[in-house]
Amino acid sequence: MTARSSILQSNWSRAASPVRCDLRPGPPQSSGAKACQAVIDTNREGNQIPRNAFDRFVDRRGTDSIKWAHYDADVLPMWVADMDFPSPPAVIEALRERANHGVFGYPTEPPALRDLFVDRLRRLYGWTVSPDHLLFLPNVAVGFNLACHAVAKAGDGILYQTPIYFPILRIPEHAGLTARVNELQRTPSGRYEIDFDAFEQCAERSRVFVLCNPHNPVSRAFTEDELERLANVCLRHDVIVCSDEIHADFLYDGRRHVPVASLSREVEQNSVTLFAPNKTFNIAGVACAIAVVPNETLRCRIVAAKRGLVPHVGIMSYAAALAAYQHEDDWLAGLLRYLQENRDVLTRLAAEELPGIAVTPIEGTYLAWLDCREAIEEDPHEFFLRQARVALNGGAMFGPGGAGFVRLNFGCPKATLLDGLRRMRDALV
């Protein structure tokens, strides 16, 4: 073994702790994770204890998964924001009970869901709203499209901050609006900041601002001061704020999410805030979203904008959301600890073993934004797909400022993450 190989093996072994896996390269279709399926840990007393539930590899091929069906079988998918963990046991049991009932007629919302979610907003964020302020929608993308149709007319400006979640880039075409782009500024540390002067210039010619917080893909959790500055600019220029906060539960290092509408009564009346259980509890296939719209006039306009095109939330989606919010605490706390460990492993190993690749500081989400411009001259998405057989999201799809980057989903068992990083390393060195 060469000195270089010895160092690499040591680094991968340290990254795997406390999960003891065979990290030797295996056949591509194994994803390096099946080797860990039977792994258990031993405590100080020598008793065997179950390993972390999030270490368990679940084979998703052949299950109609977009993430796992889109590419060839030897490709490791680390792209779409869909975690590879089973949903919470309470959600699985609620769906099983609903299925066992056997009748799937037209649903109404569960009576407890509104009060449950209102209490969650108060408990987590100190934000008090009325149950009447909530609208249940099929998903968050429907929510921000509806909001833009409701408040803007053809030709009006829509303001967003790129690089950004790519469905937001499609709103101008869907609603006949004019894009006003406020590109986020990457600092020497890799952290992204807001150009507030440019933001105000865009706001002067806009009717709606679609905020993404925590930000996908640059992993920023905007501070209260930043949010106040953005909100005040929008108030000055009569710009409605539509805030996609679907990743609100994924913040690290003790950060606390601040819903922009919670800043003041005035901001609240100028805002549409979108939440969902879909990312948090990995239930995108039985999705729903909650729009919080305290302004009654605005809320009515959003309902009217449905125009017979937006379906009701499905019966299984309601069952999953209710169970998730009723029984979330322990499972979600464990998930966040695991994701933070994955984030730290990714950040360290990328710095040590992926030459020329810089990981943007990850304050929130389970999505890493990797700067590949120094290491790879071509599209890094195509490079890693071809050379590493790892599927990532290409940065260009996130708009201006995205070229030369890729987005990596680390919401997966550690063995899967390590396999992906090893493949990427071997393609680079």
N, C-alpha and C positions, 0 to 999 in steps of 0.2 A: 504493500500500500504506500503510495507517495505521501509526502508531508501534506500536500494540498488536500488529498483525499481524506487523510486522517482528520484534518481540521474540519472539513465539511461534515464528516460523519459525526464528529463530536457536537457540532452545532445542531444538527438535526436531532440527535438523541436528547440534548438538553431541551430543545423546543417541545419534544413530545411529553416530557414529564408534567404531571404525575401519571399520565396514561402511557402504559408500557406497551409499545407496538413494535412489530418487526418493520423497520423502515427501509429494509433493502428493496430495491426496485423489483416490482412484481409485474405480471402481465398487465397491459394497459387497461383491460376491461375490469380489473379488480378495483381500480381507483385507489389502491393503497389502503382501503378502509375495511374490506372484508376480513383482513388479517386481524383486525381489532375487535371483531364481533364477540369473541369469547373472553376478552380480557377482563380480569377483575383486579382490584387492589387489595392489599393486606394492611391492616392497621397495626399499631405498635404492639398489641397483644397477640398478633399473629392470626387474628380472625379474618376470614375472607369477607369482604363487603362488596356490594354491587358497585361497579364503576359508575361514573356520572352518566345519567340517562342520555345526556346530549352527545355522548361519545358513540352511541349505538348507530351503526350504519343501516339505513333502510333503503333497499333496492327499489328505485322508482321507475326503472325502465319497464315498459309494457303497461304503465298505469295511466296513459293518456296525459302525461306531464309535458307541458310545453318545454320546460327547462331541459328535460332529459331525452325528449324525442326529436328535438330540432336538429341535432348533430349526429354524426356517425357514432357507433357504439364504443369506439376507442377514444372518443373525445371526452374529457372531463369538463362538465358544464359548471362554470362559476360566473354566470352572467346575470340572468334576470333576477330581480329582487324577490326571491322565493326561497325560503330557508329549507334545508334538508332535515329538519327535525320533525318528529311527530307532534301534532297539536296537543294541548293539555288534556290529560285524562278526562277531566270534567266535560270538555267539549266533545270528545269522542263518545262518551257515555250519553250525552244529551242527544247527539245525532242518532246513536243506536236506538235510544228509546223512541225518538220520533219515527225512525224507520220501522220499528217493530209495531207501532200503532197502525201503520199500513194505509192510512188515508191521507192524501196529500192535496187537500182542497185549497181554495183561496185563503191566504192567511190574513190575520190582523196582527198588529204589533203586540208583543207580550206586554201585559199591563205593567209589569215591574220595570221594563227596560228604560223608560224615560227617567224615572226617579233614580234608578241605579246609575245612569250615566251622569245626570246632574250632580249627584253626590260625589262621583268620581272627579268631576271638574273642581268641585269645592275642596275635596280632600287633597288632591295632588297639586293644584295650582292656586288655591284660594280664590277661585273665580265662581261667583254665584250668578246663575242664570235660572230662568224659569223653564220648567218642562215644556211649556208651549213654544219655546224658542227653538226646539229641535225639529229638524226634518230628516227623515230616514230615506236614504238613496241607495241605488245599487252599488256604487263605488265612488271613490274620490274623483276620478277623471270625469264622471258624469257631473259631479258637483261643481268643479271649476268651469266646465263648459256651460252648464246651466247658468251659473252666476254671471258669466260674461255675456251670454245672450240676454239675460234679464236686465243688465244695467247699461249696456252699450249698444249703440246703433251702428250700422254699416259705415265704415270709414273712420270710426273713433280709434284712438290709440289704446293699445294694451301694452303694459310695461311688465317686463320680467328680467331676471338677472341670470345671465348665462355664465358658464355652462349650466344647463338645467334639465331636469326630468323631461325627456323628449316629448311626451304627449302635450305638455304645455306649449311647446313650439308649434303645435298644430292648431291651436285655438284661433289664430288670426284667419286661417283658411276656413275653419268651421263656421266662424261667426262674422266673417267679412270685415275683420278689424285690421288695423295697421300696427305692426310690431314696433315697439320702442325698446331697444335692447340696452340694458345697463350691465355691461360685462363686469363680473367680479374680478378684482385685481389680485394676482398671486404675488405674495411677498417673498423675499429671499428665504424665509423659513419654510416656505411652501404653504403657509396659511393664507386663506383668501380673505380680503377685506372689501368693503363697499366704497366705491367712489361716489360720495354723497353729492358733490357738485354736479356730476354727470347724471345722477339719479334725479335731481331736481329739474334739470333741463328736460329730461324725458317726461317727468310728471306733468310739466306745463302743457304737454301735448297729448295727455293720456286721460282715459276715463276710468280704467280699472288697472290695478296692480295685482299680479298673481305672485304671491310670496311663497317660497318653499322653505319651511323651517321646522325641524332641522333640514339642512339643505342637501338635496340629492342632485348631483353626485359629489360635491366637494366637502361633504361631511362637517360643515359648520353648524354649530348651535349658536345662533345669534344671541347676543347679550341684550339685556333689558334696555341699555342705553342705545344700542344700535336700532332696536325695534322702535323705541320712542322717536328717534330721529326720522326713521322711515315713515312712521304713522303720522307724524306732524307735517311732513312734506305733503303727504296725501290729503290731509285735512285742509292745508292751505290751498291746494289746487283742485279740490272737489274730486278726488280720485278714490273710488271704492277699493278697499283692500279685500282680496280673496286669498286666504292663507291655507295652503296645503300643509297640514301638520300631522300627516299619517305616520311619520317616524318619531312622534313626540315621546314615545316610551323608550327610545334607544339613545340615551345620553350616558356619558362615561365620566369617571373621575369626580363624582359628586355633583356634577352639573344638574341644574333644575330647569326643566322646560318652562318657558314663559309664553303662553298664548298671546299673540299680539293684541287681540280684542280685550284681554284682561287689564290692559294698561290704564284705561280710563273709561268713563261712561261715554265720552265723546267718540273715542276710537271704537268702542264696542258698537255704537250706532252706525258706524261707517264700515263695518266689517262682516264678512262671511268666513267662518272658520270651519275647516273640514278635518274631521277625525275618522278613524276606522279601526276595527279590531283586526283587519286582514293581515297586516304585516306583523303586528305584535304577537298574534297567536297562530300565525301561519295557516290562515284559513281563506286564502285568496280564491279558492275554488267554491267557497260558499260565502261570498263576500257581501258586505253591506258597508255603508258609510253614514256618518252623522254630521249634518251641517248645523252649526250653531249660528242662528241669525236673530239676534235680539230686536233688530229694527223690523217692526211689523210690516211696514210698507215694502221694504226690501224682501222680506220673507214671502209676501204675497206675489211679488213680481217673479220670484224664483219658481214658485209653484205654477204660476201661469205660463212660464217659459217651457214647461214640460211639453205642452201642446200635443198630448197624446202619444209622444214618442218615447217617454221614459217609463219603464215598467216598475211595478211595485217590487219591494224587497221580497225574496222568496222565503218560504216557510222554513227551510233548512238553514238559511242565513240568519234568520231571527233566532232560531234555536241555538246556533253556534255562538252568536254574539251575546245572548243572555247568559249562557253558561260560562263563557270566557270572563265576562265582567263580574259575575257572581263569585267565581272561584279562582281569581287570577294571582293572588299575592305571592304565594310560595313558588309556584311554577315560574312566574315572570321574574322574580328575584334571582332564581337559579339560572334562568336564561341570560339575564344581563351579566351575571358574573362570568358565565361561560364565554359570551361574546367579547367581553373585555379581555379575557385571557387570549382568545383568538386574535383580537386586535393587536395585543402586545407581541404575540409570537410573530404575526405577520410583519409588524413594523421592524422588529429586531432582525428577523431573518432576511428581510428585503434589504436592509442596510448592510448586512454582512455578506450576503450571498447572491444578490441580484445586481451585478455591476451596472451602474448608470441608470438604475430605476429608483425614483424618489417617491416615497409614500407621503401623500398629503396628510398632515396631522388630523387624526380622526376624533372629532369631538362628539359625533352622534351618527346614527344609522349603523347598519352592518355592511356598509358598502365602502370599499377602499378606492380612492382615486389615485392612480399611479401615473407619474410623469415619466414617460419613456423616451423623451426627445433626445436625450444624450446618448442612449444606448442603441436606438433603432431608427434607421432612416426611413423605412417604409411605414405603412399603417401598422401599429403594434398589434391591433386586433388580428389582422391577417397573419402577421409574423408568428404570434403565439399559437394561433389555430393550426398553422401549417407545421411549425417546427417543434412545438411542445404538445400539441393535441390538447390544448386547454382553450375553452371558449370563454371569452370575456366580452364585455360591451365596449365597442369602439368609441373613443371619446368624441369623434366628430359628430355623432348622432345627438349629442347634447348641446349643439349649437356653437356659436363663436367662443373661442377659448378652449375648445375641446380637442382639437387636432393634436395628435402626438401623445394622447393619454388613453388609458383604458380604465374601466371600472370593474372591480373584482368583488364578488359576493363572498364574505367570510362567515356567513350564517350556515355553517356545516360542521360535521364532526372534525376534530383536530386532525385525524388521520387523512381525511379528504383534503383539508387545507394544506397539510404538509406534502401530500402527493402533488397537488397543483403547483406549489412553490418549487418542489424538486424538479418537476418537469420544466418549469420556466427557467430555473437555474441552468439546467442541462442544455437548454436551447441557447443560452447566452454565453456560456463559457466554453 
